[in-house]
């Protein structure tokens, strides 16, 4: 793919999307075909064959309106097993289309196909799709753009244009080889070689001056930037030099607008922002920059991806290629204060048209510790984790083991025996000082099992997720499939069940599908389990998921016909 083809494609997509959106009515069916194939792509002085959808990197956009049905036939032409997850789509009564491998489906094998079929209900904004098996989402990802229903305006100023901006990571090495080696040796994986904006690293990397995303704007116009973090393992700060951004949407839910100079976006999150171009031609260009927010002690790619914001000059001004370039200012890599201040600004609109239906009462309460640990090195094996151990990660001291049969299929057919257990612990097996230094009795992960939490239909859930400092405090972006949830509050240190609930926001808490558990702290969420099926919940830092920081919720059928999971489609892949 040419160095500038994707940036040109994005702008063409933005134009076509805004002014020529097909089928202006809502409630229609939109068909797509995703052919999984290999494509040679040149980045950082290297041509590499990567797994793509339809030969595109990043992949093609899915766009629809609220209320539309989306049908995507995925055909696998590569040697890898494949699944696709439609990240953030509620999948109401369509759990067979959610996509995580061995959770809702077996993978699509070479030469096979599977058709995903779901309806977009009560959502509008930006989401994204990505592979959900091993580390293949490093190159298999693309935007999902959801417009409101016809004649329903945005609750903010109508933008002149809309532009998706997807942050990613580029690895010179094969990501499958990287994670396989890490799991075999028990050590940390090799980090990426660059961050990208719409697949382009930008001029701060070798051989990348031409591989730079450029956003061209007109003075005085307002642009809607649809920001997506598809990176494998890093939260990112993002800013545009000399420009203020207005946040209006998070995870396809409108929020009370607020202005900011810097965005923090974790892997799995989306954020829509309004960019108001300067009212005059500034005779300058401006850097758009993203680099990691780092809390853990592990290695990371300490680099910055950049794009260029350029103003289209009026016909009365002679354009020049040597305009001054203003650099962007980003917080320090470990600036938890900046991260926290930004996160706390999010609030739901909570008005009559877009209410915040946060559960006021709770049926079941859960307390999950999330964090890293170690397991002993197997006999006659050399391990590269701390002190010769193997890295592991867990929720309530359970390092989740994916089965070889899809959990949803085992549940639906009544063949759960020996596939999973319904006894996931509601609270830590061994309580301790989670964020203190005394971790001597909790260094090792207790079990490596496939345990689920079973919830009756309609259960109102409150979940506290607590970071641990066993191997050093670290933030964890937790993603829940099949649901949005309300973020009631967060704090640092150990959660206080006596005093902290009094500070919960039950009026206008932000509604999300991915939330960052603060480094050395906790976050409280609530949701109503009104969608039957098996729903994955995991850290969206891919290495932590690979090490076992994941679990699943089994939501049972309700009593009414429209509360029961339909049978699987006839082309559901077999293991």
N, C-alpha and C positions, 0 to 999 in steps of 0.2 A: 504494500500500500504506500502511495506517495506520502511525502512528509507532511503536506498541508491538506491532504484530501479529506481527513476527518473534520478538521476545523471548518472547511468549506461546506462539508456535508451537514454539519451541525447548524450553520447559519441558514442553509437552504431548508433544512428541516424546520427551523424556527419560523421562517417565512411561510412555508406551506402549511405548517401546523396552525398558525394563527389566522391565516386568511383563507385557507382552502381546506378546512377540516372536513373530512368526508361525512356524509350522513348527519346532517345537523340535528336530527331528532335523537333523543335518548332512547334506550331500551332496544337498540338494534344489536345484531350479532356481528362481531368483527373477527374475521378469520386471518390467521397468520400461519406461515410455515417456517420453522427453524430447522435448517439443515446444519448439523454439526459436522464441521470439516476442518482440515488443516490449511493454514495460510502462512506464507512467508512474510514476515514483518521485520523491517529494519529499524532498530533503535540503538542508540549508544554505540555506534560503530559496528554493530553486529546484526546480521540477518538471522532470524530465528523462526523456526516453524512452530506456530502456536495453534491451540484449539480455538476455533471461532464459530460464531453463528453466521451463516450465509456469507462467509469470507470477510466479515466486518469486524474491526477492532477499534473501539468498543462496539458491541453488538447493536443491532437495529432497535429503534424505539417501538414500544407498544403504546398506542394512544387510543383513548376511548373517552366516553362521557360517563358520569355517574349514572348507574342504571343499566349500562350496556353489558352484554354477554360477550366474553372474550374466549375464542377457541384457537388454540395454538397446537399445531401438529409438529412434534419434534422428531426428526429422523436422524439417527446416529450413524455417521459414516466413518467414525474414527475407532481406534482400538480401545480407547478408554470407555468404561461404563459411565453413563451420563444420567443426571436428573437436573431439572430446572425448578427453582423456587421463585415464586412471585412474591417478593419480599414486601410484607405489609398488607397484602390483600387479605381481607378478613376470611375468605373462603367459607362463607356461610353455607352450610349443608353441602359443601364440595371439598371435603377434606382429602379426597383421593387426588386432588389436583394441587396439593400444597407443595410437594416436591422433595422434602429431605429424604435422602437415601436410607432405606431400612427403617424409616419411621412411618411414612405414609405410603411408600411404594418401594418395590425393588427397582434397581437401576435399569435404564434402557441399554441393552447390550448392543454390541456392534451389529449393524445391519437391521436393527429393529426400530420401531417407532412407537410413540405414545402421544395421545391427544389430550392436552390439558383443557378443561372446560370450566369456567367460573363466571359468576356475575359480580360486577362491582356495585356494592350496596352501601350507601351512606358515606362514601369517601370521595374526596376531590382534592387534587394537589399532585404531589410527586412521590412516586415509589420507584422501585427498580427490580429487575429480575437478575438472577445469577445462578450459576451451577451450585448444586448443594451435595457434592460428594468430593471427599478428599480436598485438595487445594486447587481444583480446576476453575474455581471462580476468579482466579488471578487474571484470566483473560476472557472468561465467559460471563459478561454482564452487560446490561444496557438499561435505559430509562423506561419507566412506565409513567406516562403523562395522562392525568385524569382531569378533564374539564368538567365544570358544573353542568347541570342539566340545561337544555336550551332556555334562553331568556332569563336565566338566573345569573345575576352579575356577581363578580367577585366582591367581597366586603372590603375592598380597598380600591384605589385608583386603577383604572383599566390600563394595563401596560401597552406600550407601543409595539414591543416584540417580546417573545419569550425564548429563552436560551437555556438548554440543559448543560450543566457543567458537572462532569463525573470525575471524581478523584480516584486514582488507582495507584497500583505499584507495578513496577517493571522489574523482572528478574532476568538476568542473563542466563542463569542456569534453569534447568527444568524443575518446576515447582514440585512435581510429583517425586522426583529424585530427592529434593531437599527434605520434604516431610518424611519420606520413607527412611532416609538416613537418620533423621532426628529421632524417630520412634525406635529405630533399631539400636542406636547408641545411648538413648536416654538423655541426650544433651540438647542444647538449644539449637534451633535451625539457623542456617545462613539467612541473612537479612536481604531485603530487596536492594537493587542497585539504583533505583530512582523512583520518585513519585511522579505522577502524571496528571494532567488536566485534559480530559477527553482523549486519552491515549498518548499525549505528547508531553515529553519531559520538560522542555524549555531550555533556554540558553545557558543555564548554570551547569549543565552536564556536558561532557565531551560529545562532540559530533551532533549536537542537538539544537544548534542555532536555528535551523530551518524547521525543526520539529517543535514549534511553539504555537500554542493556541492563541489566536488573536480575536478579540471582540471589538467590532467597529460599531460606534454609537454616534447618534446625531445629537448636537447640543439641545438641551431642554427636554429631551424625550425621557420617558420612564421605561425601564426594562425589568422584566421579571426573570431573575436568575434562579434556575431550579438546580440546587446544589445537592449532590449525592456523594456519599463516601463509600466507595466500593473497594477501598484498600483492604488488604488481607489482615494486617496486624497493627495498624496505627491510627489513633485519633489525630485529627489535624486542626491546627489553627489556620484561618484564611482571612486575608484582607486585601483591599484594593487601595493603592496609594492615593491619598488626598480625596477619598470618597467615603461617604457614610452609607451604610446599608440599613434598610428597614426590614426586619423579620416579620413575615405575615403568615407563615404556614410551617408546620413541622410534622413530618411523617404523615402527610396527606390529611392534616387537620388544621383548620384555621386557628391562629392564636391572636391575642391582643397585640397589635403592632408595636414594635419598639425599635429604636435606633441603636446601632452599634458600629464601632470601627473594626471589630474583629469577630469572626465566627469561630466557634468550636463545634466540630462535627465528628461524631464517632463512627467507626465502621458500622454500617447498617442504618444510619440515620439519614434523613433527607431534610433540607431546610430551603424554603422558598424565600427569597429576599428581593426587595425592590431597590433598584439602582437608579437614582435620579441623576441623569447626565447634567453637567454644568450648563448653565443657560447661554454660555458663550463659547466660541471656539478657543480652547486654551493654548493652542500652539505648543502642545506637549503631549507625550504619551505617558502611560501610568502602568506600573507593574502590578499584576495580580499574583499573589504568592500564597503558597500553602506549605507548611512543614509540621512535623509531629509535635504533639503534646505528650510528654514522656513522664511516667510515674514509676515504672518498674526499674529494677536494677539490671535487666537483661540488655543485650546488644540491640541496637536499632540503627536504622539508616538516618544519620544526622545530615540530611540534605534538604534542599528546598526546590519545589517545582514552581515555575513561574509562567504566566501568560502575559499578554500585553493588551491593555485597553487603549484603543486608538479612536480619536474623534474624526469623523468625516468632515473634511474642511468645506466651508461654503464656497460656492463657485467664485466669489469675489476675492478669495484668498488663495494664493498660489501654494500648493502643497509642497512639502519638502520631506525627504527621507531622513533628514538629520535633526529631527525634533529632540529637544531635551527629554530625558526619561527620568521620571520620579520613582524612587524606590518605595516599596511597601514596608511598613513597620509591623512586626509580629511580636507577641509576648515571648519571654524566655521559654526554652523547651520544657522546663519543669514548673511553669507558673500555675500552680493549682489555684491560687487566689483569682487569677483572671478567668480560669476555667469555671470556677464556682460562681463567680459574679455573673458570668454570662448565662449559665444554666438556670440560675434562680430567677431570671427575668421572664421565663416562659409562663404564660397563663392562657387558659382556654378563653375563647370569646364569651362563652356562658351567657348567651342571650336567647331570646325566644326562638329565633331561626336556627341557631346552632347551640343547643343547650349542652351543659356539662353534666351528664347523667351519672355522676359518681355515686356508687353505692353508699348510702348513709349508714346502713347496718351491715354487720358482718356475720356470716355463718361459720366460716372456718378461717383460722389464723395460722400462718406458717412463718417460720424463721429459718432462713437459709444462709449458711456461711458459704461464701464463694472465695476461692483463692488457690494458690499454688502450694504444692508440697512435694514430697519425694517418696519413692518406693525403693526398697532394697534392690541392689543389682542381682540378677539371677546368678546362680552358681556357674562357674566356668564361662563367665561373660564379662567383658570389660565395658564399663559404663562411663559416660562423660558428664553426668549430672553432678550436682554439688557433693563433694566428698566421695566421689565414685558411685553415687546413687543414680536413679532415673527420675527425671522430672515427671510430675504428675499434677493433675488439677482435679478439683472436686467441688461438689455441692453437698453440704452436710456430711463431709468425709466419704462420700460415695463418688467414685470415679466411674462415670457412666459408660457401660460397654454396649455398643450397638450390636444387635443380633444379626443373624444371617437371613432371617425372615422379617418382612416388614411388620412392625408392631400393629399398625392399623388393620392389616389383613388378618393377623393372628387373632386380634380382638373380635373382628367382625364375624369370623368363621368359628369362633368359640374354641380355637386351638392355641390358647395362650400358654398352656402348660409347657414348661421348659423354654419358653420364648421370653417371658418377662414375669416379674413378681409385682403384685400390687401393694408392696410394703415399703415405699420410699419414706424415709423418716421426715416427720413434720418439723422437727427441731434437731440441732446438732446431737450426734450420738454421745459425744463427750464435750460438754460446755467447758470453755476456758476463757482466758483474757484475750479476746480475739485480736485486738490491735496493740497489745502490750508486747513485751520482750520475752515473757515466760511461755515459750512454745515447746518446751522439752517433751511434753507428753502428747503433743499433737503434730509431730513432724511428718509422720507417715500417713498416707491415705489408708483408710481402714479397709475398704472393699472396692472391688472392681466388678460391679454387677449391673443388671438391667432391671431396675426397680422403677415403677411408675406411681404417681399420685392419682388415685381414683376419686373423681368428683361427681356427685349427682347433678343432673341437669339443673341449672339455675342457681347453683351455689354462689354466694357472694364471698369472694376471697380477698383477704388482706395478706400481703406477703412483704416481709421485711428481708432485704438482702444485705448481708453484712460482709464487708471485705475483711480479710485476715492478713496478718503480718508474718505468717510462718516463714516465708522466704522474702519478706519485705512487702510493704503495702503497695498496692497497685490498683488502678481503676480498671473496671471491667464493664464494657458495654453489653448488657444482657438483652437479648431479643426473644420475645415470645411470639410463637407462630399462632395464627388463627384468631388473635385477639388484639385489640387496643387495650390499654390500661391507663389509669389515672395516677400520676405521680403526686402523692400527698405531701411528701417532705423528704428531706435528706439532712445529714449531719456528719460530723467527724467523731472519731472515737467509737466506743461501744454503744449500741442502741440502748436507750433507757426506756423500758416498757411502761414505767410509771409516769415519767415527765414528758417524753418526746411526743406521745400521741396528742397532747394538748396543743401542740404547734401545727398539727396537720391542717392543710388547706382542703376543706370540703366544699368550697364555694366555686372556685374557678381553677382547679388544678389542671396542668397541661395533660393532654391525652396523647400517648405515644405507643409505638410498638417496640422501641429500643431505648434503653435508658442506661446511663453510666452510673455504676456503683462507685461512689467517690473513693479515691485512694485513702485507705485508713479510715473509712467511714461506712455509712449505711444509706439506703434509700427505701422508702415505703411506697407500695403501689396497691391499688385495688382494681378488681375487674369482676364481672359477672360471667360465670361459666355457662353461656347460653348457646354454645356451638358444639354439638357432639362430634367426637373423634379423638384422635391421639395427636397432641400438639407439643412439638419440640420447644424447649427453652434452653438457650445456650449463650455462652460468651461469643461475641462476634469478632473477637481476636482469634483468628483461625488456629493459631498454635495452641491456645488454651482449650479450644474445642477438641483439637486432636489429642490433647492430653487428658481429656475427660471432664471438662467443665461444662456439663450439659445434663439435662434430665428431660422427662416428658410427663405431661398431664393427660390422663384418660378421662374425658368427659362423657358420661353415659347419656343414652337417649332420654328424652323427655317423654311425657305421656301422650302428647298430641301428635298427630301424623306429621306436622311440619317441624317437629322437634326430634325426628329420628334420622340417623345417617342413612342416605340411600345406598343401595348395593354398589359394588365397584363396577366401573366400566368394563366392557368385554376385552379391551386391549390393554388392561393393566399388566405391566411387565411382571414376569415370573423370575424368581430368584434361581 
